[in-house]
Amino acid sequence: MGTCKIDFSAKQKRFDETYPIDKERGIYALLLNVHKLREMRFRRGDYAASDLLTDFTHSILEADLTVRQQLVIYLVYFRGFTQQEVARQLSITQQGVSDHINAAVARIATVNRKKEQGVNVA
């Protein structure tokens, strides 16, 4: 009888290259694909996707985002609203929404860089 071999480390390595969460581009990539990653985790039991999403959730909490930054990230990337729709809901400009996203992404990436360097972020 044959065996099935899955190289989890190779998949993890691909995710680390695609979604480097210590870089802003990796955070944006993850946010843009969060629904796909969640589906991979739940429907396929993808451990690498699960690990990535868990690490990302911890990073968001450790980044100490403002309530407004958390809300904007949630509405745009998890609920699928456009920046213009969120701006109307929150009575701010679209540029304000974009600024909140950029600040949140920068904070999350900074927290992850510090963790990679062994700096305590608590």
C-alpha positions as CSV (number, residue, x, y, z in Angstrom):
1,M,0.0,0.0,0.0
2,G,1.3,3.5,-0.9
3,T,1.7,6.3,1.5
4,C,0.7,9.9,1.1
5,K,3.4,12.4,1.8
6,I,2.5,16.0,2.3
7,D,5.4,18.5,2.7
8,F,3.9,20.9,5.2
9,S,7.2,22.9,5.5
10,A,7.1,23.6,1.7
11,K,3.6,24.9,1.9
12,Q,4.5,27.0,5.0
13,K,7.5,28.4,3.1
14,R,5.3,29.4,0.1
15,F,2.9,31.2,2.5
16,D,5.8,32.9,4.2
17,E,7.0,34.1,0.7
18,T,3.5,35.2,-0.4
19,Y,2.4,36.7,2.8
20,P,5.4,38.1,4.7
21,I,3.6,39.5,7.7
22,D,6.6,41.5,8.8
23,K,6.3,43.6,5.6
24,E,3.5,45.9,4.6
25,R,3.1,44.3,1.2
26,G,2.5,41.0,3.0
27,I,-0.2,42.4,5.2
28,Y,-2.0,43.9,2.2
29,A,-1.7,40.6,0.4
30,L,-3.1,38.7,3.3
31,L,-6.0,41.2,3.8
32,L,-6.9,41.0,0.1
33,N,-6.9,37.1,0.3
34,V,-8.3,36.7,3.8
35,H,-11.5,35.0,2.5
36,K,-9.6,32.6,0.4
37,L,-7.3,31.7,3.3
38,R,-10.2,31.2,5.6
39,E,-11.8,28.8,3.1
40,M,-8.6,26.9,2.7
41,R,-8.5,26.5,6.5
42,F,-12.0,25.4,7.0
43,R,-12.8,23.4,3.8
44,R,-9.5,21.8,3.2
45,G,-8.1,21.7,6.7
46,D,-5.0,23.6,5.5
47,Y,-2.7,23.9,8.5
48,A,-0.4,26.5,6.9
49,A,-3.4,28.8,6.2
50,S,-4.6,28.2,9.8
51,D,-1.2,29.0,11.2
52,L,-1.0,32.2,9.1
53,L,-4.5,33.4,10.1
54,T,-3.8,32.6,13.8
55,D,-0.5,34.6,13.6
56,F,-2.2,37.4,11.9
57,T,-5.0,37.6,14.5
58,H,-2.4,37.7,17.2
59,S,-0.5,40.5,15.3
60,I,-3.7,42.6,15.1
61,L,-4.2,42.3,18.8
62,E,-0.6,43.1,19.6
63,A,-0.5,46.0,17.2
64,D,-2.8,47.9,19.6
65,L,-4.8,49.4,16.7
66,T,-7.2,52.2,17.4
67,V,-10.9,51.3,17.4
68,R,-11.4,53.2,14.2
69,Q,-8.5,51.3,12.5
70,Q,-9.9,48.0,13.6
71,L,-13.4,49.0,12.3
72,V,-12.1,50.1,9.0
73,I,-10.0,47.0,8.5
74,Y,-13.0,44.8,9.4
75,L,-15.5,46.6,7.2
76,V,-13.3,46.8,4.1
77,Y,-11.5,43.5,4.2
78,F,-13.8,41.2,6.2
79,R,-17.2,42.6,5.3
80,G,-16.3,43.6,1.7
81,F,-17.4,47.2,1.8
82,T,-15.7,49.7,-0.5
83,Q,-13.7,52.5,1.1
84,Q,-16.3,55.0,-0.2
85,E,-19.1,53.1,1.5
86,V,-17.1,52.9,4.8
87,A,-16.3,56.6,4.5
88,R,-20.1,57.4,4.3
89,Q,-20.9,55.1,7.2
90,L,-18.3,56.7,9.4
91,S,-18.8,60.2,8.2
92,I,-15.2,60.6,7.1
93,T,-13.5,61.0,3.7
94,Q,-12.3,58.1,1.5
95,Q,-8.8,59.4,2.1
96,G,-9.4,59.1,5.8
97,V,-10.4,55.4,5.4
98,S,-7.3,54.9,3.3
99,D,-5.1,56.6,6.0
100,H,-6.6,54.4,8.7
101,I,-5.8,51.2,6.6
102,N,-2.3,52.4,5.9
103,A,-1.6,53.2,9.5
104,A,-3.0,49.8,10.7
105,V,-1.0,47.9,8.2
106,A,2.2,49.7,9.2
107,R,1.6,49.0,12.9
108,I,0.9,45.3,12.2
109,A,4.0,45.0,10.1
110,T,6.1,46.8,12.7
111,V,4.9,44.4,15.5
112,N,5.8,41.4,13.4
113,R,9.2,42.8,12.5
114,K,9.9,43.4,16.2
115,K,8.8,39.8,17.0
116,E,11.1,38.5,14.3
117,Q,14.0,40.4,15.9
118,G,13.1,39.0,19.3
119,V,11.9,42.3,20.7
120,N,9.1,42.1,23.3
121,V,6.0,43.8,21.9
122,A,3.8,43.4,24.9
